[in-house]
Amino acid sequence: MAVNPPLSSGVQGLERALSQFDAAAARIAGARSSTDAAGRSDATDQAPAPERPAPAAEPGSAEQVEALASLQLYAREVQAASKVIETADATVGFLLDTRA
């Protein structure tokens, strides 16, 4: 049985967009919580995704603005990938209903 290529494409796009979204969010969060009151590093910070390694952005810096813009971009990518998955599911459902 063949795997549904549009569904696979949608899932891959969703995973990639979520990974990039998380990396951008971590860069923003790292700008605010990279050190605590005692000056120690926050142990819960996650490393950025390998596609785009970057240190935490300084609050109000160009890097932080870029990370915020990236969040919006990746949110749109998540929406688009979700729509691909929904459409592939509806198409398969329609084909199964037609064949039945």
Biopython code that builds the backbone (N, CA, C, O; Angstrom):
import numpy as np
from Bio.PDB.StructureBuilder import StructureBuilder

atoms = [
    (1, "MET", "N", (0.846, -1.178, 0.000)),
    (1, "MET", "CA", (0.000, 0.000, 0.000)),
    (1, "MET", "C", (0.894, 1.244, 0.000)),
    (1, "MET", "O", (1.791, 1.367, 0.834)),
    (2, "ALA", "N", (0.654, 2.137, -0.908)),
    (2, "ALA", "CA", (1.469, 3.350, -1.041)),
    (2, "ALA", "C", (1.064, 4.387, 0.003)),
    (2, "ALA", "O", (-0.108, 4.525, 0.353)),
    (3, "VAL", "N", (2.056, 5.098, 0.478)),
    (3, "VAL", "CA", (1.807, 6.180, 1.426)),
    (3, "VAL", "C", (1.298, 7.380, 0.632)),
    (3, "VAL", "O", (1.763, 7.631, -0.480)),
    (4, "ASN", "N", (0.366, 8.107, 1.186)),
    (4, "ASN", "CA", (-0.217, 9.277, 0.542)),
    (4, "ASN", "C", (0.831, 10.394, 0.469)),
    (4, "ASN", "O", (1.127, 11.003, 1.498)),
    (5, "PRO", "N", (1.409, 10.690, -0.715)),
    (5, "PRO", "CA", (2.465, 11.708, -0.815)),
    (5, "PRO", "C", (2.053, 13.094, -0.308)),
    (5, "PRO", "O", (2.850, 13.729, 0.382)),
    (6, "PRO", "N", (0.848, 13.595, -0.614)),
    (6, "PRO", "CA", (0.496, 14.912, -0.065)),
    (6, "PRO", "C", (0.430, 14.903, 1.462)),
    (6, "PRO", "O", (0.809, 15.883, 2.104)),
    (7, "LEU", "N", (-0.041, 13.824, 2.035)),
    (7, "LEU", "CA", (-0.107, 13.726, 3.489)),
    (7, "LEU", "C", (1.305, 13.714, 4.082)),
    (7, "LEU", "O", (1.570, 14.405, 5.066)),
    (8, "SER", "N", (2.199, 12.939, 3.492)),
    (8, "SER", "CA", (3.584, 12.897, 3.963)),
    (8, "SER", "C", (4.246, 14.263, 3.840)),
    (8, "SER", "O", (4.971, 14.695, 4.737)),
    (9, "SER", "N", (3.995, 14.931, 2.736)),
    (9, "SER", "CA", (4.553, 16.269, 2.528)),
    (9, "SER", "C", (4.031, 17.245, 3.578)),
    (9, "SER", "O", (4.790, 18.057, 4.106)),
    (10, "GLY", "N", (2.756, 17.166, 3.874)),
    (10, "GLY", "CA", (2.158, 18.041, 4.881)),
    (10, "GLY", "C", (2.731, 17.793, 6.267)),
    (10, "GLY", "O", (2.992, 18.737, 7.014)),
    (11, "VAL", "N", (2.925, 16.533, 6.609)),
    (11, "VAL", "CA", (3.480, 16.185, 7.922)),
    (11, "VAL", "C", (4.925, 16.657, 8.025)),
    (11, "VAL", "O", (5.328, 17.195, 9.057)),
    (12, "GLN", "N", (5.708, 16.462, 6.969)),
    (12, "GLN", "CA", (7.099, 16.924, 6.982)),
    (12, "GLN", "C", (7.163, 18.450, 7.102)),
    (12, "GLN", "O", (7.983, 18.984, 7.850)),
    (13, "GLY", "N", (6.302, 19.140, 6.368)),
    (13, "GLY", "CA", (6.262, 20.597, 6.453)),
    (13, "GLY", "C", (5.873, 21.067, 7.843)),
    (13, "GLY", "O", (6.426, 22.040, 8.355)),
    (14, "LEU", "N", (4.924, 20.378, 8.449)),
    (14, "LEU", "CA", (4.482, 20.720, 9.799)),
    (14, "LEU", "C", (5.608, 20.526, 10.809)),
    (14, "LEU", "O", (5.848, 21.389, 11.653)),
    (15, "GLU", "N", (6.296, 19.391, 10.720)),
    (15, "GLU", "CA", (7.404, 19.129, 11.636)),
    (15, "GLU", "C", (8.518, 20.161, 11.481)),
    (15, "GLU", "O", (9.067, 20.637, 12.475)),
    (16, "ARG", "N", (8.853, 20.506, 10.241)),
    (16, "ARG", "CA", (9.910, 21.479, 9.988)),
    (16, "ARG", "C", (9.515, 22.859, 10.522)),
    (16, "ARG", "O", (10.318, 23.527, 11.173)),
    (17, "ALA", "N", (8.282, 23.281, 10.246)),
    (17, "ALA", "CA", (7.825, 24.592, 10.699)),
    (17, "ALA", "C", (7.763, 24.667, 12.221)),
    (17, "ALA", "O", (8.132, 25.689, 12.801)),
    (18, "LEU", "N", (7.307, 23.610, 12.874)),
    (18, "LEU", "CA", (7.251, 23.603, 14.339)),
    (18, "LEU", "C", (8.646, 23.654, 14.948)),
    (18, "LEU", "O", (8.861, 24.320, 15.960)),
    (19, "SER", "N", (9.593, 22.951, 14.335)),
    (19, "SER", "CA", (10.970, 22.976, 14.814)),
    (19, "SER", "C", (11.552, 24.388, 14.707)),
    (19, "SER", "O", (12.197, 24.865, 15.641)),
    (20, "GLN", "N", (11.330, 25.046, 13.587)),
    (20, "GLN", "CA", (11.832, 26.396, 13.386)),
    (20, "GLN", "C", (11.116, 27.385, 14.299)),
    (20, "GLN", "O", (11.731, 28.326, 14.802)),
    (21, "PHE", "N", (9.828, 27.176, 14.513)),
    (21, "PHE", "CA", (9.052, 28.024, 15.425)),
    (21, "PHE", "C", (9.615, 27.928, 16.832)),
    (21, "PHE", "O", (9.798, 28.940, 17.509)),
    (22, "ASP", "N", (9.890, 26.693, 17.273)),
    (22, "ASP", "CA", (10.456, 26.484, 18.608)),
    (22, "ASP", "C", (11.823, 27.147, 18.746)),
    (22, "ASP", "O", (12.126, 27.733, 19.786)),
    (23, "ALA", "N", (12.651, 27.059, 17.702)),
    (23, "ALA", "CA", (13.981, 27.672, 17.748)),
    (23, "ALA", "C", (13.879, 29.192, 17.860)),
    (23, "ALA", "O", (14.620, 29.806, 18.628)),
    (24, "ALA", "N", (12.971, 29.798, 17.103)),
    (24, "ALA", "CA", (12.793, 31.257, 17.171)),
    (24, "ALA", "C", (12.255, 31.660, 18.543)),
    (24, "ALA", "O", (12.687, 32.664, 19.110)),
    (25, "ALA", "N", (11.322, 30.885, 19.074)),
    (25, "ALA", "CA", (10.779, 31.189, 20.399)),
    (25, "ALA", "C", (11.863, 31.054, 21.472)),
    (25, "ALA", "O", (11.903, 31.838, 22.421)),
    (26, "ALA", "N", (12.737, 30.063, 21.320)),
    (26, "ALA", "CA", (13.825, 29.885, 22.284)),
    (26, "ALA", "C", (14.799, 31.051, 22.227)),
    (26, "ALA", "O", (15.318, 31.472, 23.261)),
    (27, "ARG", "N", (15.058, 31.583, 21.024)),
    (27, "ARG", "CA", (15.937, 32.748, 20.910)),
    (27, "ARG", "C", (15.335, 33.946, 21.618)),
    (27, "ARG", "O", (16.048, 34.706, 22.273)),
    (28, "ILE", "N", (14.021, 34.121, 21.493)),
    (28, "ILE", "CA", (13.357, 35.241, 22.161)),
    (28, "ILE", "C", (13.369, 35.020, 23.670)),
    (28, "ILE", "O", (13.707, 35.927, 24.431)),
    (29, "ALA", "N", (13.002, 33.820, 24.100)),
    (29, "ALA", "CA", (12.969, 33.519, 25.535)),
    (29, "ALA", "C", (14.364, 33.600, 26.132)),
    (29, "ALA", "O", (14.514, 34.023, 27.279)),
    (30, "GLY", "N", (15.368, 33.213, 25.400)),
    (30, "GLY", "CA", (16.739, 33.264, 25.885)),
    (30, "GLY", "C", (17.197, 34.689, 26.137)),
    (30, "GLY", "O", (18.066, 34.921, 26.978)),
    (31, "ALA", "N", (16.628, 35.637, 25.426)),
    (31, "ALA", "CA", (16.992, 37.034, 25.619)),
    (31, "ALA", "C", (16.526, 37.534, 26.977)),
    (31, "ALA", "O", (17.147, 38.420, 27.564)),
    (32, "ARG", "N", (15.445, 36.973, 27.470)),
    (32, "ARG", "CA", (14.882, 37.431, 28.731)),
    (32, "ARG", "C", (15.295, 36.572, 29.908)),
    (32, "ARG", "O", (15.343, 37.057, 31.039)),
    (33, "SER", "N", (15.600, 35.283, 29.661)),
    (33, "SER", "CA", (15.865, 34.396, 30.793)),
    (33, "SER", "C", (17.201, 33.675, 30.664)),
    (33, "SER", "O", (17.359, 32.584, 31.212)),
    (34, "SER", "N", (18.161, 34.253, 29.958)),
    (34, "SER", "CA", (19.436, 33.565, 29.798)),
    (34, "SER", "C", (20.223, 33.527, 31.102)),
    (34, "SER", "O", (21.029, 32.620, 31.306)),
    (35, "THR", "N", (20.004, 34.491, 31.983)),
    (35, "THR", "CA", (20.627, 34.445, 33.300)),
    (35, "THR", "C", (19.584, 34.784, 34.350)),
    (35, "THR", "O", (18.664, 35.564, 34.100)),
    (36, "ASP", "N", (19.737, 34.189, 35.532)),
    (36, "ASP", "CA", (18.811, 34.492, 36.619)),
    (36, "ASP", "C", (19.390, 35.611, 37.483)),
    (36, "ASP", "O", (20.402, 36.210, 37.120)),
    (37, "ALA", "N", (18.776, 35.889, 38.588)),
    (37, "ALA", "CA", (19.197, 37.001, 39.446)),
    (37, "ALA", "C", (20.623, 36.821, 39.953)),
    (37, "ALA", "O", (21.319, 37.812, 40.172)),
    (38, "ALA", "N", (21.073, 35.595, 40.143)),
    (38, "ALA", "CA", (22.421, 35.339, 40.630)),
    (38, "ALA", "C", (23.442, 35.309, 39.497)),
    (38, "ALA", "O", (24.634, 35.126, 39.743)),
    (39, "GLY", "N", (22.977, 35.490, 38.244)),
    (39, "GLY", "CA", (23.886, 35.494, 37.104)),
    (39, "GLY", "C", (24.186, 34.122, 36.541)),
    (39, "GLY", "O", (25.068, 33.981, 35.694)),
    (40, "ARG", "N", (23.462, 33.099, 37.001)),
    (40, "ARG", "CA", (23.685, 31.754, 36.487)),
    (40, "ARG", "C", (22.889, 31.551, 35.215)),
    (40, "ARG", "O", (21.840, 32.166, 35.025)),
    (41, "SER", "N", (23.389, 30.688, 34.341)),
    (41, "SER", "CA", (22.676, 30.379, 33.103)),
    (41, "SER", "C", (21.430, 29.578, 33.417)),
    (41, "SER", "O", (21.407, 28.799, 34.370)),
    (42, "ASP", "N", (20.393, 29.770, 32.616)),
    (42, "ASP", "CA", (19.140, 29.027, 32.748)),
    (42, "ASP", "C", (19.345, 27.643, 32.149)),
    (42, "ASP", "O", (19.592, 27.517, 30.949)),
    (43, "ALA", "N", (19.246, 26.604, 32.971)),
    (43, "ALA", "CA", (19.506, 25.238, 32.524)),
    (43, "ALA", "C", (18.390, 24.694, 31.649)),
    (43, "ALA", "O", (18.584, 23.668, 30.996)),
    (44, "THR", "N", (17.224, 25.339, 31.608)),
    (44, "THR", "CA", (16.117, 24.815, 30.831)),
    (44, "THR", "C", (16.099, 25.334, 29.403)),
    (44, "THR", "O", (15.233, 24.936, 28.623)),
    (45, "ASP", "N", (17.032, 26.214, 29.033)),
    (45, "ASP", "CA", (17.072, 26.707, 27.657)),
    (45, "ASP", "C", (17.368, 25.558, 26.715)),
    (45, "ASP", "O", (18.195, 24.696, 27.011)),
    (46, "GLN", "N", (16.692, 25.548, 25.584)),
    (46, "GLN", "CA", (16.942, 24.543, 24.579)),
    (46, "GLN", "C", (17.818, 25.150, 23.504)),
    (46, "GLN", "O", (17.730, 26.344, 23.217)),
    (47, "ALA", "N", (18.662, 24.324, 22.912)),
    (47, "ALA", "CA", (19.524, 24.801, 21.839)),
    (47, "ALA", "C", (18.681, 25.093, 20.607)),
    (47, "ALA", "O", (17.684, 24.408, 20.379)),
    (48, "PRO", "N", (19.052, 26.091, 19.803)),
    (48, "PRO", "CA", (18.325, 26.368, 18.567)),
    (48, "PRO", "C", (18.408, 25.181, 17.613)),
    (48, "PRO", "O", (19.307, 24.346, 17.723)),
    (49, "ALA", "N", (17.473, 25.113, 16.685)),
    (49, "ALA", "CA", (17.457, 24.041, 15.700)),
    (49, "ALA", "C", (18.727, 24.101, 14.855)),
    (49, "ALA", "O", (19.256, 25.188, 14.624)),
    (50, "PRO", "N", (19.225, 22.957, 14.390)),
    (50, "PRO", "CA", (20.460, 22.947, 13.630)),
    (50, "PRO", "C", (20.375, 23.738, 12.329)),
    (50, "PRO", "O", (21.406, 24.168, 11.811)),
    (51, "GLU", "N", (19.173, 23.942, 11.786)),
    (51, "GLU", "CA", (19.037, 24.669, 10.536)),
    (51, "GLU", "C", (19.478, 26.117, 10.683)),
    (51, "GLU", "O", (19.917, 26.735, 9.713)),
    (52, "ARG", "N", (19.366, 26.659, 11.887)),
    (52, "ARG", "CA", (19.633, 28.071, 12.078)),
    (52, "ARG", "C", (20.217, 28.317, 13.457)),
    (52, "ARG", "O", (19.534, 28.872, 14.318)),
    (53, "PRO", "N", (21.448, 27.925, 13.689)),
    (53, "PRO", "CA", (22.018, 28.134, 15.015)),
    (53, "PRO", "C", (22.232, 29.612, 15.288)),
    (53, "PRO", "O", (22.769, 30.339, 14.452)),
    (54, "ALA", "N", (21.810, 30.044, 16.456)),
    (54, "ALA", "CA", (21.989, 31.450, 16.813)),
    (54, "ALA", "C", (21.958, 31.580, 18.324)),
    (54, "ALA", "O", (21.222, 30.856, 18.995)),
    (55, "PRO", "N", (22.740, 32.485, 18.860)),
    (55, "PRO", "CA", (22.683, 32.726, 20.299)),
    (55, "PRO", "C", (21.402, 33.478, 20.653)),
    (55, "PRO", "O", (20.684, 33.965, 19.780)),
    (56, "ALA", "N", (21.140, 33.556, 21.933)),
    (56, "ALA", "CA", (19.960, 34.294, 22.384)),
    (56, "ALA", "C", (20.090, 35.755, 21.980)),
    (56, "ALA", "O", (21.172, 36.337, 22.053)),
    (57, "ALA", "N", (18.990, 36.332, 21.559)),
    (57, "ALA", "CA", (18.988, 37.725, 21.113)),
    (57, "ALA", "C", (18.878, 38.662, 22.309)),
    (57, "ALA", "O", (18.203, 38.352, 23.291)),
    (58, "GLU", "N", (19.534, 39.788, 22.222)),
    (58, "GLU", "CA", (19.413, 40.811, 23.257)),
    (58, "GLU", "C", (18.043, 41.462, 23.139)),
    (58, "GLU", "O", (17.564, 41.683, 22.027)),
    (59, "PRO", "N", (17.392, 41.777, 24.280)),
    (59, "PRO", "CA", (16.080, 42.421, 24.212)),
    (59, "PRO", "C", (16.149, 43.720, 23.409)),
    (59, "PRO", "O", (17.011, 44.565, 23.650)),
    (60, "GLY", "N", (15.236, 43.867, 22.456)),
    (60, "GLY", "CA", (15.156, 45.071, 21.639)),
    (60, "GLY", "C", (16.158, 45.117, 20.500)),
    (60, "GLY", "O", (16.223, 46.114, 19.781)),
    (61, "SER", "N", (16.936, 44.068, 20.322)),
    (61, "SER", "CA", (17.953, 44.055, 19.276)),
    (61, "SER", "C", (17.349, 43.643, 17.942)),
    (61, "SER", "O", (16.216, 43.167, 17.871)),
    (62, "ALA", "N", (18.132, 43.836, 16.890)),
    (62, "ALA", "CA", (17.685, 43.432, 15.556)),
    (62, "ALA", "C", (17.453, 41.926, 15.497)),
    (62, "ALA", "O", (16.555, 41.462, 14.793)),
    (63, "GLU", "N", (18.268, 41.151, 16.243)),
    (63, "GLU", "CA", (18.103, 39.700, 16.256)),
    (63, "GLU", "C", (16.765, 39.303, 16.879)),
    (63, "GLU", "O", (16.109, 38.366, 16.423)),
    (64, "GLN", "N", (16.372, 40.026, 17.923)),
    (64, "GLN", "CA", (15.097, 39.718, 18.559)),
    (64, "GLN", "C", (13.937, 40.097, 17.638)),
    (64, "GLN", "O", (12.946, 39.371, 17.556)),
    (65, "VAL", "N", (14.057, 41.217, 16.955)),
    (65, "VAL", "CA", (13.012, 41.620, 16.006)),
    (65, "VAL", "C", (12.904, 40.579, 14.891)),
    (65, "VAL", "O", (11.807, 40.215, 14.469)),
    (66, "GLU", "N", (14.061, 40.109, 14.423)),
    (66, "GLU", "CA", (14.056, 39.078, 13.386)),
    (66, "GLU", "C", (13.400, 37.796, 13.902)),
    (66, "GLU", "O", (12.644, 37.147, 13.178)),
    (67, "ALA", "N", (13.689, 37.437, 15.146)),
    (67, "ALA", "CA", (13.097, 36.230, 15.727)),
    (67, "ALA", "C", (11.575, 36.380, 15.852)),
    (67, "ALA", "O", (10.833, 35.426, 15.616)),
    (68, "LEU", "N", (11.120, 37.566, 16.219)),
    (68, "LEU", "CA", (9.672, 37.803, 16.304)),
    (68, "LEU", "C", (9.012, 37.697, 14.931)),
    (68, "LEU", "O", (7.932, 37.122, 14.796)),
    (69, "ALA", "N", (9.663, 38.252, 13.925)),
    (69, "ALA", "CA", (9.129, 38.146, 12.565)),
    (69, "ALA", "C", (9.135, 36.687, 12.111)),
    (69, "ALA", "O", (8.213, 36.239, 11.429)),
    (70, "SER", "N", (10.176, 35.954, 12.492)),
    (70, "SER", "CA", (10.253, 34.537, 12.148)),
    (70, "SER", "C", (9.109, 33.757, 12.777)),
    (70, "SER", "O", (8.570, 32.837, 12.161)),
    (71, "LEU", "N", (8.737, 34.118, 14.000)),
    (71, "LEU", "CA", (7.604, 33.440, 14.649)),
    (71, "LEU", "C", (6.342, 33.560, 13.804)),
    (71, "LEU", "O", (5.609, 32.587, 13.630)),
    (72, "GLN", "N", (6.095, 34.747, 13.287)),
    (72, "GLN", "CA", (4.912, 34.939, 12.445)),
    (72, "GLN", "C", (5.010, 34.127, 11.164)),
    (72, "GLN", "O", (4.030, 33.520, 10.731)),
    (73, "LEU", "N", (6.194, 34.116, 10.559)),
    (73, "LEU", "CA", (6.398, 33.342, 9.336)),
    (73, "LEU", "C", (6.167, 31.859, 9.584)),
    (73, "LEU", "O", (5.463, 31.199, 8.820)),
    (74, "TYR", "N", (6.763, 31.336, 10.652)),
    (74, "TYR", "CA", (6.636, 29.907, 10.936)),
    (74, "TYR", "C", (5.216, 29.542, 11.356)),
    (74, "TYR", "O", (4.766, 28.425, 11.100)),
    (75, "ALA", "N", (4.509, 30.464, 11.995)),
    (75, "ALA", "CA", (3.106, 30.207, 12.328)),
    (75, "ALA", "C", (2.290, 30.044, 11.043)),
    (75, "ALA", "O", (1.412, 29.185, 10.970)),
    (76, "ARG", "N", (2.579, 30.865, 10.036)),
    (76, "ARG", "CA", (1.896, 30.729, 8.740)),
    (76, "ARG", "C", (2.256, 29.411, 8.068)),
    (76, "ARG", "O", (1.409, 28.776, 7.440)),
    (77, "GLU", "N", (3.521, 29.000, 8.201)),
    (77, "GLU", "CA", (3.931, 27.717, 7.625)),
    (77, "GLU", "C", (3.200, 26.561, 8.297)),
    (77, "GLU", "O", (2.818, 25.597, 7.633)),
    (78, "VAL", "N", (3.005, 26.652, 9.611)),
    (78, "VAL", "CA", (2.255, 25.619, 10.331)),
    (78, "VAL", "C", (0.817, 25.580, 9.821)),
    (78, "VAL", "O", (0.264, 24.502, 9.601)),
    (79, "GLN", "N", (0.213, 26.746, 9.634)),
    (79, "GLN", "CA", (-1.157, 26.801, 9.114)),
    (79, "GLN", "C", (-1.242, 26.196, 7.716)),
    (79, "GLN", "O", (-2.173, 25.448, 7.418)),
    (80, "ALA", "N", (-0.273, 26.517, 6.859)),
    (80, "ALA", "CA", (-0.281, 25.996, 5.492)),
    (80, "ALA", "C", (-0.104, 24.477, 5.483)),
    (80, "ALA", "O", (-0.807, 23.775, 4.756)),
    (81, "ALA", "N", (0.827, 23.972, 6.282)),
    (81, "ALA", "CA", (1.047, 22.523, 6.343)),
    (81, "ALA", "C", (-0.186, 21.815, 6.899)),
    (81, "ALA", "O", (-0.535, 20.723, 6.450)),
    (82, "SER", "N", (-0.840, 22.433, 7.869)),
    (82, "SER", "CA", (-2.063, 21.848, 8.425)),
    (82, "SER", "C", (-3.159, 21.779, 7.373)),
    (82, "SER", "O", (-3.915, 20.809, 7.315)),
    (83, "LYS", "N", (-3.240, 22.804, 6.550)),
    (83, "LYS", "CA", (-4.239, 22.820, 5.473)),
    (83, "LYS", "C", (-3.938, 21.726, 4.450)),
    (83, "LYS", "O", (-4.861, 21.091, 3.939)),
    (84, "VAL", "N", (-2.659, 21.497, 4.145)),
    (84, "VAL", "CA", (-2.280, 20.409, 3.234)),
    (84, "VAL", "C", (-2.725, 19.071, 3.810)),
    (84, "VAL", "O", (-3.260, 18.230, 3.087)),
    (85, "ILE", "N", (-2.507, 18.872, 5.103)),
    (85, "ILE", "CA", (-2.905, 17.616, 5.755)),
    (85, "ILE", "C", (-4.424, 17.459, 5.715)),
    (85, "ILE", "O", (-4.929, 16.379, 5.408)),
    (86, "GLU", "N", (-5.148, 18.524, 6.021)),
    (86, "GLU", "CA", (-6.616, 18.470, 5.984)),
    (86, "GLU", "C", (-7.115, 18.141, 4.586)),
    (86, "GLU", "O", (-8.023, 17.325, 4.426)),
    (87, "THR", "N", (-6.531, 18.766, 3.578)),
    (87, "THR", "CA", (-6.959, 18.539, 2.196)),
    (87, "THR", "C", (-6.649, 17.108, 1.762)),
    (87, "THR", "O", (-7.474, 16.469, 1.109)),
    (88, "ALA", "N", (-5.470, 16.600, 2.117)),
    (88, "ALA", "CA", (-5.123, 15.222, 1.775)),
    (88, "ALA", "C", (-6.078, 14.248, 2.449)),
    (88, "ALA", "O", (-6.500, 13.265, 1.840)),
    (89, "ASP", "N", (-6.414, 14.516, 3.694)),
    (89, "ASP", "CA", (-7.353, 13.654, 4.423)),
    (89, "ASP", "C", (-8.734, 13.678, 3.775)),
    (89, "ASP", "O", (-9.367, 12.635, 3.605)),
    (90, "ALA", "N", (-9.193, 14.870, 3.416)),
    (90, "ALA", "CA", (-10.512, 14.993, 2.778)),
    (90, "ALA", "C", (-10.523, 14.292, 1.424)),
    (90, "ALA", "O", (-11.515, 13.661, 1.057)),
    (91, "THR", "N", (-9.432, 14.400, 0.687)),
    (91, "THR", "CA", (-9.358, 13.763, -0.628)),
    (91, "THR", "C", (-9.402, 12.245, -0.502)),
    (91, "THR", "O", (-10.122, 11.578, -1.243)),
    (92, "VAL", "N", (-8.636, 11.703, 0.432)),
    (92, "VAL", "CA", (-8.647, 10.261, 0.646)),
    (92, "VAL", "C", (-10.035, 9.815, 1.093)),
    (92, "VAL", "O", (-10.541, 8.794, 0.628)),
    (93, "GLY", "N", (-10.646, 10.572, 1.987)),
    (93, "GLY", "CA", (-12.003, 10.244, 2.440)),
    (93, "GLY", "C", (-13.000, 10.259, 1.304)),
    (93, "GLY", "O", (-13.861, 9.383, 1.220)),
    (94, "PHE", "N", (-12.894, 11.244, 0.427)),
    (94, "PHE", "CA", (-13.786, 11.332, -0.730)),
    (94, "PHE", "C", (-13.581, 10.143, -1.650)),
    (94, "PHE", "O", (-14.551, 9.550, -2.122)),
    (95, "LEU", "N", (-12.323, 9.787, -1.913)),
    (95, "LEU", "CA", (-12.037, 8.654, -2.790)),
    (95, "LEU", "C", (-12.552, 7.349, -2.193)),
    (95, "LEU", "O", (-13.064, 6.491, -2.913)),
    (96, "LEU", "N", (-12.415, 7.202, -0.880)),
    (96, "LEU", "CA", (-12.926, 5.982, -0.242)),
    (96, "LEU", "C", (-14.451, 5.935, -0.301)),
    (96, "LEU", "O", (-15.035, 4.876, -0.531)),
    (97, "ASP", "N", (-15.094, 7.083, -0.092)),
    (97, "ASP", "CA", (-16.566, 7.133, -0.187)),
    (97, "ASP", "C", (-17.026, 6.833, -1.605)),
    (97, "ASP", "O", (-18.046, 6.172, -1.797)),
    (98, "THR", "N", (-16.287, 7.309, -2.596)),
    (98, "THR", "CA", (-16.640, 7.078, -4.001)),
    (98, "THR", "C", (-16.488, 5.617, -4.352)),
    (98, "THR", "O", (-17.330, 5.062, -5.059)),
    (99, "ARG", "N", (-15.445, 4.988, -3.880)),
    (99, "ARG", "CA", (-15.191, 3.581, -4.193)),
    (99, "ARG", "C", (-16.141, 2.649, -3.454)),
    (99, "ARG", "O", (-16.365, 1.525, -3.903)),
    (100, "ALA", "N", (-16.695, 3.080, -2.353)),
    (100, "ALA", "CA", (-17.546, 2.198, -1.540)),
    (100, "ALA", "C", (-18.926, 2.053, -2.090)),
    (100, "ALA", "O", (-19.750, 1.344, -1.512)),
]
sb = StructureBuilder()
sb.init_structure("model")
sb.init_model(0)
sb.init_chain("A")
sb.init_seg("    ")
for serial, (resi, resn, name, xyz) in enumerate(atoms, 1):
    if name == "N":
        sb.init_residue(resn, " ", resi, " ")
    sb.init_atom(name, np.array(xyz, "f"), 0.0, 1.0, " ", f" {name:<3s}", serial, name[0])
structure = sb.get_structure()
